[in-house]
Amino acid sequence: MPNCKTLTLRMNRNIMLNESFDFAYEHYTQRINTVLVDELAKIAPSLLKQAMEYSLLAEGKRIRPLLVYATGQMFACELEKLDAPAAALEAIHTYSLIHDDLPAMDNDELRRGLPTCHIKFDEATAILAGDALQTYAFSLLANAPTLSDSNKIAMIKELAKASGVQGMCLGQLLDLQAERKIVSLEQLNHIHINKTGALIHAAVYLGMLAAGKTAMLYEQDLREYAYSIGLAFQIQDDILDVIGNKDIMGKNQGADQQLAKNTYTSLIGLEQSIQTSQNLYKQAIEALDRIPYNSDVLRQLADFVITRSK
């Protein structure tokens, strides 16, 4: 375990994690946006590229890239090693949003304060843009010059698991199947551990992989942190669907209720949902307490997850 002097030197060589969350959030958000613009510039112009850019570069929370950066930098990982996994997570997340918004799924017309991809373009273009972003994510990892071959393989394996039949896609299907049905709290947790939590977990895990052996010593604690904020994130989404502001959220309020979706607020009520998110926040902080590194940004991110208004 590194001594205090070593830790101080490492933190000084990286982003100032002791600064406010707003500083870190702005720093990492600007970085991932620059990375995405630079990477997309390498693609030949086409209607498909326009649709990809429209959705990927729209103003989003960038929570998953932030998790990659904050986890890796907690262990003094160079930012350059974190760019590709951060961009890959955002590409996968954006593809999922495009497909979630389609008429066959949630049939939404507003996303990130803009018309959804299939409204801006057309349904076929939106489907293909989502498909292209999914494969693009893996090409970003495979072609990353700063990652070792072993890291690339491990990251691709983790991201494929989190986004596919053992993760996000499974969760989305279970969510659709549960519409207009009554499910148990255990079943609802299972849906969202996959639908929302899997990619959040993958973001923390990819940041850990990039950081290397020292970070891997705290794998279980990082997994617990990711699990807790993953569920808390979804619960806050459900809370905002009830009490949120459309103009702040950038999407329509009450959409889940209109689709008769199972939500935490419909199943256990608003007050209990808020209490559950608070309990998950506490679990996340307790997990970080067991890691003897500066985890300020991850702590503040956990707080942001349960207090955000969009």
Backbone hydrogen bonds in HBPLUS format (Angstrom, degrees):
<---DONOR---> <-ACCEPTOR-->    atom                        ^
c    i                          cat <-CA-CA->   ^        H-A-AA   ^      H-
h    n   atom  resd res      DA  || num        DHA   H-A  angle D-A-AA Bond
n    s   type  num  typ     dist DA aas  dist angle  dist       angle   num
A0007-LEU N   A0003-ASN O   3.01 MM   4  6.32 161.9  2.04 154.9 160.3     1
A0008-THR N   A0004-CYS O   2.93 MM   4  6.14 157.7  1.98 148.2 154.0     2
A0009-LEU N   A0005-LYS O   3.02 MM   4  6.30 160.9  2.06 150.6 155.1     3
A0010-ARG N   A0006-THR O   2.94 MM   4  6.18 160.8  1.98 152.2 157.6     4
A0011-MET N   A0007-LEU O   2.94 MM   4  6.17 163.1  1.97 153.7 157.7     5
A0012-ASN N   A0008-THR O   3.00 MM   4  6.19 151.4  2.09 146.1 154.0     6
A0013-ARG N   A0009-LEU O   3.20 MM   4  6.43 133.2  2.43 140.0 151.3     7
A0013-ARG N   A0010-ARG O   3.12 MM   3  5.25 135.5  2.33  98.3 110.4     8
A0014-ASN N   A0011-MET O   3.16 MM   3  5.21 153.1  2.23 100.7 109.0     9
A0017-LEU N   A0015-ILE O   2.78 MM   2  5.71 109.1  2.29 120.5 104.0    10
A0019-GLU N   A0016-MET O   3.04 MM   3  5.68 164.4  2.07 118.3 123.4    11
A0023-PHE N   A0020-SER O   3.10 MM   3  5.32 123.4  2.44  99.7 112.8    12
A0024-ALA N   A0020-SER O   3.22 MM   4  6.65 163.5  2.25 152.6 155.5    13
A0025-TYR N   A0021-PHE O   2.71 MM   4  5.84 166.0  1.73 158.9 163.6    14
A0026-GLU N   A0022-ASP O   2.96 MM   4  6.03 164.1  1.98 144.7 148.9    15
A0027-HIS N   A0023-PHE O   2.91 MM   4  6.07 160.0  1.95 148.9 155.2    16
A0028-TYR N   A0024-ALA O   2.91 MM   4  6.06 175.7  1.91 158.6 159.1    17
A0029-THR N   A0025-TYR O   2.88 MM   4  5.87 155.5  1.94 145.0 153.0    18
A0030-GLN N   A0026-GLU O   2.94 MM   4  5.96 165.4  1.96 147.1 151.1    19
A0031-ARG N   A0027-HIS O   3.10 MM   4  6.26 152.3  2.18 140.4 148.5    20
A0032-ILE N   A0028-TYR O   2.90 MM   4  6.16 168.8  1.92 155.0 156.5    21
A0033-ASN N   A0029-THR O   2.99 MM   4  6.10 160.3  2.03 149.8 155.7    22
A0034-THR N   A0030-GLN O   3.04 MM   4  6.17 154.2  2.11 142.8 149.4    23
A0035-VAL N   A0031-ARG O   2.93 MM   4  6.21 159.3  1.97 152.5 158.5    24
A0036-LEU N   A0032-ILE O   2.91 MM   4  6.09 163.5  1.94 150.8 154.7    25
A0037-VAL N   A0033-ASN O   3.02 MM   4  6.20 160.9  2.06 146.2 151.2    26
A0038-ASP N   A0034-THR O   2.94 MM   4  6.10 165.4  1.96 151.9 156.1    27
A0039-GLU N   A0035-VAL O   2.91 MM   4  6.08 158.3  1.95 151.7 157.7    28
A0040-LEU N   A0036-LEU O   2.94 MM   4  6.01 163.6  1.97 149.2 154.0    29
A0041-ALA N   A0037-VAL O   3.05 MM   4  6.14 140.2  2.21 141.3 151.5    30
A0042-LYS N   A0039-GLU O   3.13 MM   3  5.58 157.5  2.18 109.9 116.7    31
A0043-ILE N   A0040-LEU O   3.03 MM   3  5.52 167.0  2.04 117.1 121.4    32
A0050-GLN N   A0046-SER O   3.07 MM   4  6.37 155.9  2.13 145.9 152.4    33
A0051-ALA N   A0047-LEU O   3.03 MM   4  6.36 155.6  2.09 150.3 155.8    34
A0052-MET N   A0048-LEU O   2.96 MM   4  6.24 157.0  2.01 150.0 156.8    35
A0053-GLU N   A0049-LYS O   2.84 MM   4  6.05 168.2  1.85 158.4 160.8    36
A0054-TYR N   A0050-GLN O   2.85 MM   4  5.96 157.2  1.90 145.7 152.8    37
A0055-SER N   A0051-ALA O   3.28 MM   4  6.45 159.3  2.32 145.8 148.6    38
A0056-LEU N   A0052-MET O   2.86 MM   4  5.91 167.2  1.87 157.0 161.1    39
A0057-LEU N   A0053-GLU O   2.91 MM   4  5.44 162.4  1.94 141.9 146.6    40
A0066-LEU N   A0062-ARG O   3.08 MM   4  6.19 158.4  2.13 146.8 153.6    41
A0067-LEU N   A0063-ILE O   2.93 MM   4  6.21 148.9  2.03 147.5 155.6    42
A0068-VAL N   A0064-ARG O   3.11 MM   4  6.43 153.6  2.18 147.5 154.2    43
A0069-TYR N   A0065-PRO O   2.94 MM   4  6.26 170.2  1.95 161.5 161.9    44
A0070-ALA N   A0066-LEU O   2.82 MM   4  5.91 172.3  1.83 156.0 158.7    45
A0071-THR N   A0067-LEU O   2.97 MM   4  5.84 160.0  2.01 141.6 147.5    46
A0072-GLY N   A0068-VAL O   3.06 MM   4  6.14 170.1  2.07 151.3 154.5    47
A0073-GLN N   A0069-TYR O   2.85 MM   4  5.91 166.7  1.86 155.0 159.4    48
A0074-MET N   A0070-ALA O   3.07 MM   4  6.01 135.8  2.27 134.1 144.0    49
A0075-PHE N   A0072-GLY O   3.07 MM   3  5.58 145.2  2.20 109.0 118.1    50
A0077-CYS N   A0072-GLY O   3.01 MM   5  5.10 159.1  2.06 131.4 130.9    51
A0076-ALA N   A0073-GLN O   2.92 MM   3  4.54 160.4  1.96 107.5 105.8    52
A0081-LYS N   A0078-GLU O   3.11 MM   3  5.62 142.1  2.25 110.5 119.8    53
A0082-LEU N   A0079-LEU O   2.85 MM   3  5.10 144.5  1.98 106.7 118.2    54
A0083-ASP N   A0079-LEU O   3.15 MM   4  6.40 123.7  2.49 151.1 166.0    55
A0086-ALA N   A0082-LEU O   3.03 MM   4  6.03 154.7  2.10 147.7 155.6    56
A0087-ALA N   A0083-ASP O   2.90 MM   4  6.08 161.0  1.93 154.3 159.4    57
A0088-ALA N   A0084-ALA O   2.87 MM   4  6.02 158.3  1.91 153.4 160.0    58
A0089-LEU N   A0085-PRO O   3.03 MM   4  6.16 158.0  2.08 145.4 149.9    59
A0090-GLU N   A0086-ALA O   3.20 MM   4  6.46 156.9  2.25 144.0 149.9    60
A0091-ALA N   A0087-ALA O   2.94 MM   4  6.17 150.7  2.02 147.8 156.2    61
A0092-ILE N   A0088-ALA O   3.02 MM   4  6.27 163.0  2.05 151.9 155.6    62
A0093-HIS N   A0089-LEU O   2.93 MM   4  6.09 163.8  1.95 148.3 153.5    63
A0094-THR N   A0090-GLU O   2.91 MM   4  5.99 160.3  1.94 144.4 149.7    64
A0095-TYR N   A0091-ALA O   2.97 MM   4  6.18 159.5  2.01 147.3 153.0    65
A0096-SER N   A0092-ILE O   3.03 MM   4  6.31 156.2  2.09 148.7 155.0    66
A0097-LEU N   A0093-HIS O   3.05 MM   4  6.40 146.0  2.17 144.5 153.9    67
A0098-ILE N   A0094-THR O   2.99 MM   4  6.29 162.0  2.02 156.7 160.4    68
A0099-HIS N   A0095-TYR O   3.10 MM   4  6.37 165.8  2.12 153.7 156.6    69
A0100-ASP N   A0096-SER O   2.81 MM   4  5.90 154.2  1.88 144.0 152.3    70
A0101-ASP N   A0097-LEU O   3.03 MM   4  6.12 147.9  2.14 146.6 153.3    71
A0102-LEU N   A0099-HIS O   3.19 MM   3  5.33 155.5  2.25 105.3 112.6    72
A0106-ASP N   A0100-ASP O   2.81 MM   6  5.67 157.4  1.86 157.4 165.2    73
A0108-ASP N   A0101-ASP O   3.01 MM   7  4.75 135.7  2.22 113.9 127.2    74
A0105-MET N   A0102-LEU O   2.90 MM   3  5.34 153.7  1.97 114.7 123.4    75
A0107-ASN N   A0102-LEU O   2.86 MM   5  4.93 150.1  1.95 137.0 130.6    76
A0116-THR N   A0109-GLU O   3.15 MM   7  5.18 150.9  2.24 105.9 110.3    77
A0111-ARG N   A0114-LEU O   2.76 MM   3  5.35 165.1  1.78 160.1 165.1    78
A0114-LEU N   A0111-ARG O   2.96 MM   3  5.35 164.1  1.98 115.7 121.0    79
A0113-GLY N   A0250-GLY O   2.76 MM 137  3.77 162.3  1.79 123.8 118.5    80
A0119-ILE N   A0116-THR O   2.96 MM   3  5.28 135.3  2.16 106.9 120.0    81
A0120-LYS N   A0116-THR O   2.89 MM   4  6.16 162.0  1.92 161.7 167.6    82
A0121-PHE N   A0117-CYS O   2.92 MM   4  5.97 162.3  1.95 150.8 155.6    83
A0126-ALA N   A0122-ASP O   2.99 MM   4  6.18 157.1  2.04 154.0 161.0    84
A0127-ILE N   A0123-GLU O   2.99 MM   4  6.26 159.2  2.03 152.4 157.4    85
A0128-LEU N   A0124-ALA O   3.06 MM   4  6.30 164.6  2.08 150.2 154.1    86
A0129-ALA N   A0125-THR O   2.79 MM   4  5.96 149.9  1.88 146.7 155.9    87
A0130-GLY N   A0126-ALA O   2.96 MM   4  6.18 157.6  2.01 148.9 154.0    88
A0131-ASP N   A0127-ILE O   2.96 MM   4  6.26 159.4  2.00 147.6 153.6    89
A0132-ALA N   A0128-LEU O   2.82 MM   4  5.97 160.1  1.86 148.0 153.4    90
A0133-LEU N   A0129-ALA O   2.94 MM   4  6.13 154.2  2.01 145.4 152.0    91
A0134-GLN N   A0130-GLY O   3.06 MM   4  6.26 150.1  2.15 147.0 154.8    92
A0135-THR N   A0131-ASP O   3.23 MM   4  6.61 165.4  2.25 154.6 155.9    93
A0136-TYR N   A0132-ALA O   2.83 MM   4  5.89 148.5  1.93 143.8 154.2    94
A0137-ALA N   A0133-LEU O   3.07 MM   4  6.17 147.1  2.18 141.7 147.1    95
A0139-SER N   A0135-THR O   3.13 MM   4  6.48 147.9  2.24 145.7 155.2    96
A0140-LEU N   A0136-TYR O   2.96 MM   4  6.24 148.4  2.06 152.0 160.0    97
A0141-LEU N   A0137-ALA O   3.37 MM   4  6.73 151.7  2.46 140.6 146.7    98
A0142-ALA N   A0138-PHE O   2.93 MM   4  6.12 166.1  1.95 148.5 152.9    99
A0143-ASN N   A0139-SER O   2.96 MM   4  5.92 148.2  2.07 144.9 151.4   100
A0144-ALA N   A0141-LEU O   3.31 MM   3  5.28 164.2  2.33 103.9 108.6   101
A0152-LYS N   A0148-SER O   2.94 MM   4  6.23 158.9  1.99 152.9 158.8   102
A0153-ILE N   A0149-ASP O   3.03 MM   4  6.27 164.9  2.05 152.1 155.0   103
A0154-ALA N   A0150-SER O   3.07 MM   4  6.23 164.0  2.10 144.7 149.2   104
A0155-MET N   A0151-ASN O   2.88 MM   4  6.00 160.0  1.92 152.6 158.1   105
A0156-ILE N   A0152-LYS O   2.88 MM   4  6.01 164.9  1.91 153.9 158.2   106
A0157-LYS N   A0153-ILE O   2.97 MM   4  6.08 160.0  2.01 147.5 153.3   107
A0158-GLU N   A0154-ALA O   3.04 MM   4  6.22 158.5  2.09 143.1 148.7   108
A0159-LEU N   A0155-MET O   2.86 MM   4  6.02 166.0  1.88 154.5 158.4   109
A0160-ALA N   A0156-ILE O   2.91 MM   4  5.95 157.8  1.96 146.9 153.2   110
A0161-LYS N   A0157-LYS O   3.11 MM   4  6.26 158.4  2.16 143.4 149.1   111
A0162-ALA N   A0158-GLU O   2.97 MM   4  6.16 162.2  2.01 148.9 153.9   112
A0163-SER N   A0159-LEU O   2.98 MM   4  6.02 146.4  2.10 144.8 152.5   113
A0164-GLY N   A0160-ALA O   3.13 MM   4  5.85 128.8  2.41 141.6 150.5   114
A0168-MET N   A0162-ALA O   2.77 MM   6  6.07 162.6  1.80 139.5 142.4   115
A0167-GLY N   A0164-GLY O   3.01 MM   3  5.25 161.1  2.04 114.8 117.1   116
A0171-GLY N   A0167-GLY O   2.96 MM   4  6.22 162.9  1.99 156.9 162.4   117
A0172-GLN N   A0168-MET O   2.89 MM   4  6.17 154.5  1.96 153.7 160.6   118
A0173-LEU N   A0169-CYS O   3.03 MM   4  6.27 160.9  2.07 148.6 153.1   119
A0174-LEU N   A0170-LEU O   2.92 MM   4  6.19 167.3  1.94 159.0 162.3   120
A0175-ASP N   A0171-GLY O   2.94 MM   4  6.06 148.4  2.04 141.4 150.3   121
A0176-LEU N   A0172-GLN O   2.98 MM   4  6.28 154.5  2.05 147.7 153.9   122
A0177-GLN N   A0173-LEU O   2.88 MM   4  6.15 159.3  1.92 154.3 160.4   123
A0178-ALA N   A0174-LEU O   3.04 MM   4  6.12 134.1  2.26 136.9 148.0   124
A0179-GLU N   A0176-LEU O   3.27 MM   3  5.47 160.7  2.31 104.8 110.6   125
A0181-LYS N   A0178-ALA O   3.05 MM   3  5.30 139.7  2.22 139.8 133.3   126
A0180-ARG N   A0260-ALA O   2.92 MM  80  5.10 175.2  1.92 149.2 147.8   127
A0188-LEU N   A0184-SER O   2.94 MM   4  6.25 155.0  2.00 148.6 155.9   128
A0189-ASN N   A0185-LEU O   2.88 MM   4  6.10 158.6  1.92 150.4 156.0   129
A0190-HIS N   A0186-GLU O   3.04 MM   4  6.25 154.1  2.10 141.8 149.0   130
A0191-ILE N   A0187-GLN O   2.98 MM   4  6.30 151.8  2.07 146.2 153.2   131
A0192-HIS N   A0188-LEU O   3.14 MM   4  6.42 164.3  2.16 152.2 154.8   132
A0193-ILE N   A0189-ASN O   2.78 MM   4  5.88 143.5  1.91 153.1 163.0   133
A0195-LYS N   A0191-ILE O   2.75 MM   4  5.92 175.9  1.75 154.6 155.1   134
A0196-THR N   A0192-HIS O   3.16 MM   4  5.21 148.3  2.27 117.0 125.9   135
A0197-GLY N   A0192-HIS O   2.80 MM   5  6.03 172.6  1.81 163.6 165.2   136
A0201-HIS N   A0197-GLY O   2.82 MM   4  5.98 158.6  1.86 156.2 162.3   137
A0202-ALA N   A0198-ALA O   2.92 MM   4  6.13 152.6  1.99 140.7 148.9   138
A0203-ALA N   A0199-LEU O   2.93 MM   4  6.14 147.1  2.04 141.8 149.6   139
A0204-VAL N   A0200-ILE O   3.30 MM   4  6.62 161.4  2.33 148.4 151.2   140
A0205-TYR N   A0201-HIS O   2.92 MM   4  6.14 160.6  1.96 150.9 157.3   141
A0206-LEU N   A0202-ALA O   2.78 MM   4  5.91 158.8  1.83 152.8 157.1   142
A0207-GLY N   A0203-ALA O   3.16 MM   4  6.30 155.3  2.22 141.9 148.5   143
A0208-MET N   A0204-VAL O   2.98 MM   4  6.24 149.0  2.08 144.2 153.0   144
A0209-LEU N   A0205-TYR O   2.88 MM   4  6.18 156.4  1.94 149.3 155.5   145
A0210-ALA N   A0206-LEU O   3.01 MM   4  6.18 160.0  2.05 147.2 151.8   146
A0211-ALA N   A0207-GLY O   3.16 MM   4  6.31 144.3  2.29 137.2 146.4   147
A0211-ALA N   A0208-MET O   3.13 MM   3  5.11 121.2  2.49  93.9 108.6   148
A0212-GLY N   A0208-MET O   3.16 MM   4  6.52 136.4  2.36 146.0 156.8   149
A0216-MET N   A0212-GLY O   3.16 MM   4  6.40 151.0  2.24 148.2 157.0   150
A0217-LEU N   A0214-THR O   3.21 MM   3  5.54 147.5  2.32 104.3 113.1   151
A0218-TYR N   A0215-ALA O   2.98 MM   3  5.69 160.1  2.02 120.6 126.4   152
A0219-GLU N   A0216-MET O   3.20 MM   3  4.99 150.3  2.30 114.2 109.6   153
A0222-LEU N   A0218-TYR O   2.98 MM   4  6.20 160.7  2.01 157.4 163.4   154
A0223-ARG N   A0219-GLU O   2.85 MM   4  6.06 152.5  1.93 150.7 158.8   155
A0224-GLU N   A0220-GLN O   3.01 MM   4  6.22 155.8  2.07 144.1 150.2   156
A0225-TYR N   A0221-ASP O   2.98 MM   4  6.22 158.3  2.02 146.8 152.8   157
A0226-ALA N   A0222-LEU O   2.93 MM   4  6.11 165.9  1.95 148.3 152.1   158
A0227-TYR N   A0223-ARG O   2.83 MM   4  6.03 162.0  1.86 151.5 156.7   159
A0228-SER N   A0224-GLU O   3.01 MM   4  6.14 163.3  2.04 148.6 152.6   160
A0229-ILE N   A0225-TYR O   3.04 MM   4  6.33 170.0  2.05 159.7 161.2   161
A0230-GLY N   A0226-ALA O   2.88 MM   4  5.83 144.0  2.02 143.7 154.1   162
A0231-LEU N   A0227-TYR O   3.20 MM   4  6.46 161.5  2.24 150.4 152.5   163
A0232-ALA N   A0228-SER O   3.04 MM   4  6.17 160.6  2.08 145.1 151.4   164
A0233-PHE N   A0229-ILE O   2.83 MM   4  5.80 146.9  1.94 138.0 145.6   165
A0234-GLN N   A0230-GLY O   3.41 MM   4  6.69 155.5  2.48 139.2 143.8   166
A0235-ILE N   A0231-LEU O   2.97 MM   4  6.27 160.1  2.01 153.5 159.5   167
A0236-GLN N   A0232-ALA O   2.95 MM   4  6.14 157.3  2.00 147.6 153.3   168
A0237-ASP N   A0233-PHE O   3.03 MM   4  6.32 147.2  2.14 140.4 149.7   169
A0238-ASP N   A0234-GLN O   2.98 MM   4  6.35 154.3  2.05 149.5 155.6   170
A0239-ILE N   A0235-ILE O   2.89 MM   4  6.22 149.9  1.98 146.1 155.2   171
A0240-LEU N   A0236-GLN O   2.86 MM   4  6.07 161.2  1.90 151.0 155.5   172
A0241-ASP N   A0237-ASP O   2.96 MM   4  6.21 138.3  2.14 140.6 152.3   173
A0242-VAL N   A0239-ILE O   3.01 MM   3  5.36 146.2  2.13 104.1 114.4   174
A0243-ILE N   A0239-ILE O   2.95 MM   4  6.28 165.1  1.97 154.9 159.0   175
A0244-GLY N   A0240-LEU O   2.63 MM   4  4.08 141.4  1.78 122.6 126.0   176
A0254-GLY N   A0241-ASP O   3.20 MM  13  5.14 130.4  2.46 121.5 135.2   177
A0248-ILE N   A0245-ASN O   3.11 MM   3  5.34 124.8  2.42 103.3 117.1   178
A0249-MET N   A0245-ASN O   2.83 MM   4  5.99 167.2  1.84 163.7 168.1   179
A0250-GLY N   A0246-LYS O   2.90 MM   4  5.81 150.5  1.99 146.7 152.9   180
A0258-GLN N   A0254-GLY O   3.12 MM   4  6.41 156.5  2.18 150.2 156.5   181
A0259-LEU N   A0255-ALA O   3.13 MM   4  6.39 144.2  2.26 145.0 154.0   182
A0261-LYS N   A0256-ASP O   2.92 MM   5  5.19 176.9  1.93 156.4 155.6   183
A0260-ALA N   A0257-GLN O   3.05 MM   3  4.91 156.3  2.11 100.8 107.8   184
A0267-LEU N   A0263-THR O   3.02 MM   4  6.12 143.0  2.16 141.5 151.6   185
A0268-ILE N   A0264-TYR O   2.82 MM   4  5.73 170.7  1.83 152.1 155.3   186
A0269-GLY N   A0265-THR O   2.99 MM   4  4.31 127.9  2.27 107.6 117.2   187
A0273-SER N   A0269-GLY O   3.03 MM   4  6.08 145.6  2.15 139.9 149.9   188
A0274-ILE N   A0270-LEU O   3.00 MM   4  6.30 157.1  2.05 152.6 157.9   189
A0275-GLN N   A0271-GLU O   3.01 MM   4  6.32 156.9  2.06 147.7 154.2   190
A0276-THR N   A0272-GLN O   2.85 MM   4  6.02 154.8  1.92 146.1 152.9   191
A0277-SER N   A0273-SER O   3.01 MM   4  6.27 158.2  2.06 149.1 154.3   192
A0278-GLN N   A0274-ILE O   3.08 MM   4  6.34 147.6  2.18 141.8 150.8   193
A0279-ASN N   A0275-GLN O   2.95 MM   4  6.28 149.9  2.04 147.2 155.3   194
A0280-LEU N   A0276-THR O   2.98 MM   4  6.27 154.9  2.04 149.9 156.4   195
A0281-TYR N   A0277-SER O   2.96 MM   4  6.15 149.3  2.06 141.4 149.9   196
A0282-LYS N   A0278-GLN O   3.04 MM   4  6.34 154.6  2.10 144.6 150.7   197
A0283-GLN N   A0279-ASN O   3.04 MM   4  6.38 153.6  2.11 144.7 151.6   198
A0284-ALA N   A0280-LEU O   2.94 MM   4  6.20 153.3  2.01 146.9 154.1   199
A0285-ILE N   A0281-TYR O   3.01 MM   4  6.32 159.4  2.06 153.1 157.9   200
A0286-GLU N   A0282-LYS O   2.96 MM   4  6.17 157.8  2.01 149.6 156.0   201
A0287-ALA N   A0283-GLN O   3.05 MM   4  6.27 148.9  2.15 144.0 151.6   202
A0288-LEU N   A0284-ALA O   3.15 MM   4  6.50 154.6  2.22 145.4 151.8   203
A0289-ASP N   A0285-ILE O   2.90 MM   4  6.17 142.0  2.05 145.5 156.8   204
A0290-ARG N   A0287-ALA O   3.24 MM   3  5.61 149.6  2.33 104.7 112.9   205
A0291-ILE N   A0288-LEU O   2.97 MM   3  5.31 165.2  2.00 115.1 119.3   206
A0293-TYR N   A0291-ILE O   2.85 MM   2  5.64 141.6  2.00  95.5  90.3   207
A0299-ARG N   A0295-SER O   2.91 MM   4  6.13 154.7  1.97 158.3 166.8   208
A0300-GLN N   A0296-ASP O   2.87 MM   4  6.10 166.1  1.88 155.5 159.0   209
A0301-LEU N   A0297-VAL O   2.80 MM   4  5.95 142.4  1.95 142.2 153.5   210
A0302-ALA N   A0298-LEU O   3.04 MM   4  6.24 150.5  2.13 139.7 146.3   211
A0303-ASP N   A0299-ARG O   3.13 MM   4  6.52 151.4  2.21 145.0 152.7   212
A0304-PHE N   A0300-GLN O   2.89 MM   4  6.14 150.4  1.98 140.9 149.4   213
A0305-VAL N   A0301-LEU O   2.91 MM   4  6.16 150.6  2.00 150.3 157.4   214
A0307-THR N   A0304-PHE O   3.24 MM   3  5.16 146.4  2.36  97.5 107.3   215
A0308-ARG N   A0304-PHE O   2.87 MM   4  5.45 125.0  2.18 152.4 156.3   216
